[in-house]
Amino acid sequence: MTLRIPEEFWTNRSGAATGSKAGNVNLTLVGSADRNQLPSVANPTTPAAKDWQSPLPAADLFVPANYEANYPYPLIVWLNGGLNRPEAFHECMQSMSPQNYFGISFRRTSPVCEQTSSDDGDHSSVAIAEIESELYQTVCQLRREFHIHSERIVLAGFDRGATLALWLMLRRPEWFAGAFALGGHFPKMKLPLARFRDLRGKQVLIATGSRSRQVSVEETIRSGRLLHAAGMNVSSRVYQTGHEVTASMLTDINCWLMQELCGSV
């Protein structure tokens, strides 16, 4: 049986950069020495976040500063493989914007992100279905209590979390407006572009560091071409970093979100 989000919860309530072409994908080289450290967060939760009871023990909530109940907020769903410190999720949200978005974080990823074969067998399908079910429960409850814009829900991740974000985007394009994936491999799944009709027009940003030993610039270009082939609006970034997430990267992603996603729905 196909899991469907109830309609009442998943429909709308209401440095310098130089660009070059990589096939049909915009490849942007950003910054010169992008090593800004993420700021520390002494108290990462707000009273509203403390009052919210997640249906899952592995989900955290970020509530934007000066929350306005009459405004439909975008929601960023962080899949946190690679963000090892518990407070890293809140630091990322603060660095992007303290007031533009809601955020939820899942502190586990799926073993499918670490497989080396291209076989999407029963184990992989069950693992992904479990994550989809957790996301279903959490977003439904979150939208009961806060004003979340259902057409501005974005997946995000770093490292294994980035791979999982792309995997879920390709499996469930009707749920999400887009995704940004930082330093992750393209998911090894059968027929990744099978839902190309639903993927058309979705926004996706993929990125790696120019000094990354995990995900090369060439692999990022190939991934962008595949996603572009499905009709997605692809932005590719190469940051002057290693395999890491920096404040400057997140500031750039905030600009991308506001321009490509929040300004287009």
Secondary structure as UniProt FT lines:
FT   HELIX           7..10
FT   STRAND          17..22
FT   TURN            23..24
FT   STRAND          25..30
FT   HELIX           47..51
FT   TURN            57..58
FT   STRAND          59..62
FT   TURN            65..66
FT   TURN            69..70
FT   STRAND          73..79
FT   TURN            81..82
FT   TURN            86..87
FT   HELIX           88..96
FT   STRAND          102..106
FT   HELIX           111..114
FT   HELIX           122..145
FT   STRAND          148..158
FT   HELIX           160..171
FT   TURN            173..175
FT   STRAND          178..182
FT   TURN            192..195
FT   HELIX           196..199
FT   TURN            200..201
FT   STRAND          203..209
FT   TURN            210..211
FT   HELIX           217..229
FT   TURN            230..231
FT   STRAND          233..239
FT   HELIX           247..256
FT   HELIX           257..261
FT   TURN            262..264
//
